[in-house]
Amino acid sequence: MLSPTPLSLFCALILCLPLAVIVTITSPTTTIHGGSEHDPVSDFAPAAKTHQRFSVKLPPLPPADDKSLLRAASRVNSRTPPGLPKKIAFLFLTVSPLPFAPLWELYFNKTPKNLFNVYVHADPSYPYETPFSGVFAHRVIPSKPALRYTPTLISAARRLLAHALLHDRLNHMFALLSASCIPIHSFNFTYETLTQSEKSFIEILNNEIGSYDRWAARGPDVMLPEVKLEDFRIGSQFWSLTRQHARVIVGDETIWAKFNQPCLVWDTCYPEENYFPTLIHMQDPRNVVPWTLTHVDWNGSSDGHPRMYAASEVGPQLIVRLRNDKPRYDDAGINGSDPTLTRRRDPFLFARKFSPNSIRPLMSIASDVIFKD
């Protein structure tokens, strides 16, 4: 038997090389994407599928700076894909822990996860001794301080909208909530009410007492020429917006530049109650139902805060009364929107403000009252 020569061994190696390349390319690949409870944005990128010819490129994480974040969110598709279930994005804007987290856990319990998403903007200047858990775990977006009498509350809401838009293209409606908000209907009732609507629910009031003082809080001419006094509106900062209006808000630069200025008179400075209704009124008044679906009682308000329900007031009668109350809308032609809206009777879905110690009586009536429609 002849012994292989160096030349023959070299030729054999050259002939086998293409086969090695083919085997390497067609092997299954797996991309690992790590996350952190302190960096919830990493939860937003789905892991790549395995057993495919080439690695799938993961979508980029949301930008860290607000300007790039908002610009990216303003470019998403304004419509959700047909044939797939619509989702509700629950946006919690808080400067404290969530005292009603156990109630919300019951609210979302046994609800298919493909019908909703939860996002939390938590003021980082507050010492959160107990981390968010359950349905709120890993749902805190990168947050910044949100202070009263400043436009930072608007920034926080815009930040929530941007992350929700970029995270899931199935998010159809976006409901802004506070730490003192509770649901007063079941999830199913809320889901049907919101996903069947093609209009946003946002309170838009005209000719309110104190409108001029609020408009001139930054100076008598600062809002001009972009925001005239006759275009200035007042309304609740808690709304439920369509995907289209969420894009309008994150994409706005002109009106935001006016509201993103410090007030000279702080006791008439409530930017979060003026920016959203003013912008939507100026951009698209006919595609809104101009009232909020979050009930609030301004009787007995103090220091600009609405009435807070004490634990002793919580009971079945209170929930029934909140449900039966009618949303308020502007009497002057609904601010140019569809006049037929006056015949609507949309139900309140949420309510505020409740004291933190009312969680026990609320939990005691949750299954038999709150979540029974």
ROBA-781742 format. One record per residue: x, y, z of N, C-alpha, C in turn. Coordinates in steps of 0.001 Angstrom, whole numbers, plus 500000, padded with zeros to 6 digits. Atoms other than C-alpha are relative to their C-alpha. Example, Ala and Ser with C-alpha at 12.3 -4.5 7.8 and 13.67 -1.06 7.14 Angstrom:
2
500890498810500000512300495500507800500900501200500000;499180498810499940513670498940507140499230501090500730;
END
This chain:
373
500857498804500000500000500000500000500879501227500000;499202498785500110501320503402499025499703500944501150;500174498997498927501823505999501769499616501344499383;500396498689500554500108509402501265501158500976500047;498948498983500069502471512101500185499449501314500530;500474498668499554502283515682501548499154500688498953;500761499332501050500997516869498185498579499461499930;501341500586500081498079514399498154499150500393501195;500729499571498813497099515331501731499498501438499853;500369498595500202497033519043500806498824500113499035;501103499972500975494781518385497789498700499530500632;501216500494499334492349516374499941499400501057500903;500485498933499115492131519229502418499283501092499221;500616498959500833491313521722499653498623499547499520;501261500516500511488531519483498305498924499946501087;500973500117498904486857519100501750499568501340500573;500277498683499395486892522794502643498603500528499695;501375499494500263483583523794500841498946499281500813;500977500735499203481725521004502686499954500520501427;499952499464498637482885522396506041499287501333500084;500664498699500025481637525854505064498494499823499960;501443500239500125478208524491504086499430499549501332;500479500497498714477829522637507390499939501130501016;499971498888499052478767525769509342498846500947499774;501048499026500311476228528015507574498625499464500351;501340500537499817473285525644507869499733499516501412;500241500420498621473722524879511587499033500954500664;500941499122499300470918526214513868500747501025500850;499388498942499201471708529506515598498990500517500997;500843499469498945470317530998518783500580501313500495;499581498722499467470462534612519872499442500156501395;500426499830498610470323535237523613499920501473500309;500197498595499645468882538530524815499731500085501496;500152499925498549469370539229528496499188501200500410;500797498885499472467129541483530612500349500262501441;499784499607498614467183543237533953498755500658500514;501203499380499446464386544276536291500169501508500124;499777498564499939466023547693536410500070500612498616;499965499511501374466081547974532623498890499309499234;501127500729500575462576546972531539499914500104498498;500069499878501448463125548158527996500508498722499348;499483501227500595465084544951527411498918498933499867;501107500947500132461834543026527949499260500194498684;500801499668501168460444544712524840500486499289498748;499467500628501200462692542865522354499813498492500075;500213501450499954461522539308521561501266499241499626;498838500823500306464103536542521446499898499462498578;499990500524501366465154535282518037499608498533499992;500388501396500123463709531984516832501224499137499687;498904500919500273465984528957516687499669499131498797;500169500953501096466478526339513979499581500687498706;500229499369501281466568528682511049501354500278499353;498762499970500771469128529268508376500935501102500471;499165498891499554470370532668509551499407500609501260;500480499334498794470115534587512813499062501142499635;500934498902500207467162536991513047500526501233500714;499529498760499386468203540574513708498925500546500927;500958499504499032466506541823516870499662501455499729;500339498587500153464585545113516736500802500834500986;499191499171499097466556547986518272499227500361501255;500623499559498767465868548948521854499558501451499862;500428498602500061463978552221522421501157500932500345;498915499060499700466337555224522382499935500486501437;499925499581498603467512556454525764499567501452500189;500354498586499843467036560179525149498584500250499488;501409499755500317463518561605524964499782500424498555;500216499479501359463934563400521644500017498869498975;499921501126500933465022560275519769498878499001500246;501084500917499653462460558155521638498683500443499379;501255499482500525459556560394520658499995499993498472;499931499991501460460756560719517080499781498594499444;500169501380500457460981556939516702498545499549500157;501385500414499757457524556432518237499024500669499045;500904499285500900455946559025515943499965499388498605;499906500598501333456939556923512928499350498623499906;500623501321500058455125553703513871498688500084499235;501260500062500730452067552585511966498857500443500907;501110499480499200448917554366513140498875498993500170;501050501007499906446802551227512684500581498679500496;499584501325499561446984547849514363499759499002498875;500154500979501081447383544803512083498629499333500039;501319500659500029444055543298510946500112498521500323;500048501430499736443035539846512086500626499565501308;499385500319498717444861540018515424499268500740501111;500735499336498913443353540872518842500641501335500381;499512498694499569443639544516519809500367499946501479;499566499944498606445371545358523060499737501378500598;500074498746499258444869548007525716501318500187500731;498777499657499269447998549703527033499605500780501247;500289499338498726447562550572530714501266500736500444;498845499156499709449894553470531490499873500571501413;500045499541498615450539554024535192501082501057500223;499080498898499718452105557395536035499974500228501510;500004499942498549453182557376539661501265500645500550;498863499434499262455452559205542101500119499278501344;499995500767498759454953556557544801499760498537499663;500403501387500259454417552811545182498528499939499605;501380500165500451451128551457543830499183499330501105;500721500582498868448843550998546861498887499044499588;501101500855500443446133549317544753500460498894499056;499467501092500829448416546803543045499252498684500218;500752501258499829446559543851544682498649500007499278;501284499904500706443262545120543225500200499863498501;499712500114501424444795545493539772500410498564499643;499649501398500241446238541980540092498736499160499797;501275500705500168442696540662540572499331500380498684;500600499474501230441546542824537671500550499274498768;499359500654501142444059541250535295500021498482500128;499937501435499776443771537774536796499089499253499019;500710500856500955442682535089534301499686500714498683;500165499290501273442800537693531519501086499554499039;498962500392500962444592536461528383501049501099499838;498915499023500059447980538140528228500097500690498643;499932499373501321447463538908524546498950501089499813;501011498943500093444768541513525368500431501300500660;499594498773499309446742544045527384501512500033500214;498622499770499571450115545507528286499980501017501132;499884499080498866451186547353531423501337500722499914;498790499183499987453707550206531568499937500925501213;499958499168498799454811552148534636501097501051499856;499006498926499883456538555528534848500076500353501475;499830499813498557457898555722538416501074501042500251;499065498927499691459522558951539586501200499427500761;498836500629499359463095557821540401500471500706501261;499577499284498790463477560432543141499306499461501246;500709500578498859461062558438545341500675498695500413;499362501251499548462582555663547520499015498833500005;500898501147500083460720552526546399500610498838500775;499431501046499157461497550175549260499558498614499534;500514501270500515459310547413547824499953500064498479;500002499946501470459974546671544142498634499616499434;501241500354500661457107546367541698500017498504499689;500066501452500169455929542776541434498728499624499245;501198500491500676453271540613539818499897500534498589;500229499489501346451783542161536707500833501245499715;499199498788500170453931545273537302501498499713499951;498587500357500015457243543379537450500598500229498617;499267499733501245459730544510534781499226500905499037;500781499134500880457215547027533450500285501475500216;499641498608499756458846550221534729500922500469498878;499186499459501092460145552238531781501050500947500585;499056498992499517463200554526532118499262501302500308;500840498894499522461680557349534169500845501167500503;499367498780499500462516560889535230499054500657501007;500868499323499023461210563140538033498789500643499334;501254499418500488457595564240537521499432500863501112;500343499058498943456757567351539518498752500793499653;501201499189500170453519569212540001500392501432499633;499820498616500456453207572714538463501111500125498954;498955499964501025455775571769535812499582499129498822;500328500848501160455667570240532314500558498586500099;499426501337499887457469567153533634498930498912500063;501089500980500009454111565419534153499570499693498564;500284500238501423453430565890530441501077499110499402;498886500796500528456876564498529627499869498543500398;500145501379499535456186561415531729498932499259499199;501071500627500778452920560704529899500435499757498557;499516500179501374454551561231526496501010498851499938;499030501085499923457345558885527549499288498639500037;500785501233499929454795556203528459499396499648498643;500590500237501313453017556606525136501046499516498999;498958500361500953456271556376523202500452498556500197;499573501373499747457380553163524887498910499008499600;501092500907500348453946551594524433499851499865498486;500088500043501454453877552514520737501118499153499397;498858500726500548457333551103520117500010498537500425;499947501359499455456838548003522233499106499023499255;500965500971500534453733546452520693499094500669498977;500808499411501069452073547242517378498523499654500152;501398500348499768448862545640518701499340500900501041;500592499049499061448365548362521320499060500933499241;501030499260500743445108549941520129499518501227500763;500421498892499149444018552138523062500990500147501148;498995499683498995446198553842525651499316500759501139;500706499417498858444704554535529101501000500450501047;499098499440498994446593556850531455499331499951501369;500531500188498663446127556093535153501012500492501036;499122499585498908447514557322538478500031498915501069;499903500973498909448508555461541629498730499947500831;501232499954499198445200556525543225498767499580499211;501111500456500841443051555144540375499649498553500308;500461501383499891440956552004540669499070499701498831;501018500374500991438880550053538127498643499904500678;501345500151499430435106550169538666499129499109499114;500649501029500805434220547553536048500993498863499804;499127501133500286435614544183535047500895500318498808;499125499819501149438439543883532540499230499797498704;500736500285501233436096542356529961499125501175499584;500852498854500295433692545296530223500846501156499466;499102498920500427436549547781529925500564499732498617;499411500363501287438095545911527013499008500220498863;501009499829501038434871545846525014499704501474499749;500296498570500149434195549539525682501079500713499208;498902499267500622437633550719524584500344499488498610;499563500519501302438463548385521713498934500157498923;501039499777500996435099548945520029499912501463499570;500039498574500332435709552688519932501099500353499005;499018499455500935437442554398517041500333501444500354;499748498642499547437522557672518976500700499978501349;499354499843498701439635558856521886499005500557501012;500781499429498907438109559691525266500923500938500776;499175499018499322439651562913526547499148501234500279;500811498840499624437961565729528437500555501261499344;499606498763500686438041568954526375498948501053500324;500941498991499524436403571966528042500434501388499539;499760498642500490436094575503526703499353501006500946;500570498893499219435441578816528473499853499660501482;500012500321498579436247577403531897500479501202500817;499533498940499103436719579738534839501508499851500201;498549500028499823440394580658535067500779499639498757;499300500379501229441188579803531455501085501009499630;498993498993500383442950583109530787501206499930500929;498877500057499059445061582844533948500897498808499713;499182501165500338446189579375532956500759500238498698;499376499736501298446893580453529384501169500964500149;498975498958499818448955583449530604500957499685501138;499169500326498839450722581594533438501493500099499701;498589499912500385454017581653531488500374501398499542;499821498651500513453603585282530512498861500313499054;501203499658500768450858587203528674500073499684498514;499889500231501442452255586557525184500797498749499649;499108501134500254454335583402525566499353498945499109;500654501055500773451736581060524053499769500388498538;500235499521501361451351583201520928501235499797499140;501287500016500726451137582854518022499402498598499846;500437501376500265450837579049518045498713499634500747;501167500350499190448267578771520857499271501276500408;500811498834499663445685581540520876499082499660501167;500870500231498853443437581976523884498746499238499599;501226500679500430440412580824521864500233498518499679;499677501410500240442220577521521155500382499263501276;499541500584498742443235576928524772498875499207500657;501006500859499401441395574069526491500473499453501347;499752500586498681441139572511529950499341498630500043;500595501330499864440490568877530848500805499121500934;499320500958499138441427565904532967501277499496499335;498754500535500547444982564654532569499912498503499744;500146501442500159443646561067532551499033499713498861;500733500194501236442449559919529163500206498575499486;499824501248500745442073556901526864500082500381498525;499740499503501352443580557610523453500131498864498987;499777500927501099443521555833520115501480500025499613;498611500067500467446774554809518486500357501225499157;499752498830500825446424557669516015500302501229500854;499767498833499155446176560288518769501239499844500870;498740500223499293449027558673520679501169500448499131;498954499557500935451157559283517585500023501510499868;500068498534500070449941562881517387500753500618501168;499390499423498799451121563522520939501515499805500008;498554500212499966454552561915520671500704500717498847;499391499324501140455139563586517315499940501510500054;500162498550499913454194567087518428501268500676500499;498880499173499545456980569636518730499577501456500174;500370498585500007455271572970518047499236500407501254;500813499647498826452610573034520774500749499639501281;499217500402498838454883571172523184501031501064500374;499000498963499717457494573914522842499404501144500811;500664498944499241454954576378524244499727499566501442;500324500473498657453886574245527189501245499596500786;498760500410499341457442573157527932500821501217500436;499356498801499473458242576528529486499535500208501436;500367499839498581458283577397533198498916501050500197;501051499048499660455285579140534688500553501090500917;499650498889499118455679582546536308499057500060501189;501009500033498940452526582039538375499669498528500254;500094501444499799452584578594539930498590499530500339;501307500481499553449052578479541408498955499965498886;500874500169501161447503578689537928500686499141498934;499178500782500937450011576310536359499692498525500143;500333501425500043448554572887535538500182499520498561;499756500305501422450217572056532205499372498690499540;500506501319500398449105568402532202498492500011499763;501446499888500212445444569528532308499660500892498813;500221499089501129445894571906529376500629499518498699;499284500369501221448420570469526944499231498981499158;500637501075500770446614567263525942498669500428499377;501254499574500644443102568734525441500204501096498962;499742498941500977444527571790523666500544499422498704;499392500579501194446653569744521273498986499199499191;500971500827500730443922567236520390498890500869499408;501014499092500544441364570039520002500511500695498736;499451499288501146443668571867517588500281499066498825;499588500919501061444687568755515632498860499162499428;500989500957500491441669566464515438498776499944500910;501120499970499050438550567512517405498848499066499646;501149500798500398436107565398515401500166498512500294;499777501420499721437700562075516287500218499731501488;499938500216498559437313562399520043498593500001500583;501141499846499115434622561822522603500532500892501123;499311499005499164435381564943524665499686499913501493;500076500123498548435084563533528158500866498817500426;499148501058499459437161561310530379499160498856500538;500657501169499445436214557799531451500529499678501400;499516500125498625437977558290534805499220500956500883;500854499181499141435539559517537438500827500708501063;499361499225498945436650562250539823498968500948500587;500952499129499304434770564329542399500738501255500455;499354498731499657435785567990542577499272500730501117;500662499409498845433312568765545349500863499766501239;499141500127498833435322569474548444501464499840499655;498593500084500390438601569680546508500857500917500862;499088499223499165441650571055548293501347500127499313;498677499730500550444817572699546958500158499411498593;499935500498501371443983571726543390499841498505499875;500197501447500038443381568091544328498517499684500157;501411500386499833439997566374543942499785499303501336;500353500704498773438188564725546794500647498620500033;499441501340499819439882561624548201499058499178500872;500908500866499259437640558763549295500758499267501107;499415500695498865438442557398552749499527498552500032;500353501425499912438310553718553638498581499815500515;501339500123499416435121554297555640498888500258498984;501005499691501022433323555506552481499848498885498970;499987501026501045434134552443550382498972498920500294;501013501033499874431254550063549814499286499827498676;500730500225501259428914548701547124499264501240499515;500768498822500397426842551897547170500881501017499284;499094499046500635429870554034546268500316499570498577;499664500480501346430813551852543296498817500190499060;501202499828500824427229551889542001499801501474499653;500184498566500251427058555679542376501013500511498979;498977499572500957430325556176540498499665499514498593;500369500536501313429116553932537682498830500765499387;501217499362500516425765555715537378500176501475499689;499763498596500300427264559182537259500279500170498510;499838499758501428427374560765533801501240500846499729;498839499183500353430547562080532166499593501422499636;500251498596500312430743565829531790500593500328498646;499471499534501269431114567361528373499665501468499836;500185498575500214431333570916527115498669500270499307;501325499702500550427944572483526341500053500802498703;499912499094501152429212574797523600500373499237498735;499778500683501279428911572473520615501115498989500042;498949501003499866431455569981521967501280500456499304;498727499479500510434304572237520875500238499685498525;499836500242501426433656571687517181499985498546499605;500058501415500341433385567925517402498585499626499569;501276500488500519430467565800516237498864500292500990;501095499670499077427210567216517765499225498779500483;500743501184499582425714563709517914500596499360501246;499375500570498820428129562919520732499218500308501270;500779499653498809425746564616523167499010498906500353;500953501080499746423501561565522816500679498741500534;499271501160499496426246559167523907499905499926501523;499975500201498557426273557698527385501074498958500321;498889500914499732429693556145527760500212499868501500;499874500232498556430335554584531173501384500378500517;498709499853499343433061555512533602500598498607500191;499297501272499856435648552739533664500927499977501208;499061499877498894437987554026536374499530501132500917;500352498926499068437778556322539403501204500334500875;498995499497499088440042558397541634499399501169500787;498833500530499338441195559445544204499553499200501207;500289500826498840441152556723546825501208500006500925;498910500004499026443193556790550022500659498624500010;499308501299500009445846554051550263499406498974500958;500524500969499035444205552505553341498616499472499627;501287500534500450441005551882551366500168498700499226;499770501231500756442629548867549723499272498818500625;500648501149499355441161546461552320498502499946499694;501426500091500364437487547397551847499780499819498504;500127500200501443438039547540548087500189498523499638;499758501414500284439450544021548045498819499143500462;501105500800499458436510542786550112498780500016499091;501160499932500897434005543907547437500404499820498534;499514500077501377436159543305544365499242498967499172;500597501069500810434772539971543180498478500126499878;501477499999499992431122540486544141499382501313499507;500567498700500375430742544168543224500772500629498839;499229499232500986433576545853541296500110499264498673;499773500757501230434170543057538790498758499281499495;501278500499500513430489542185538347499263501148499345;500589498888500750428956544349535635498488499856499895;
END
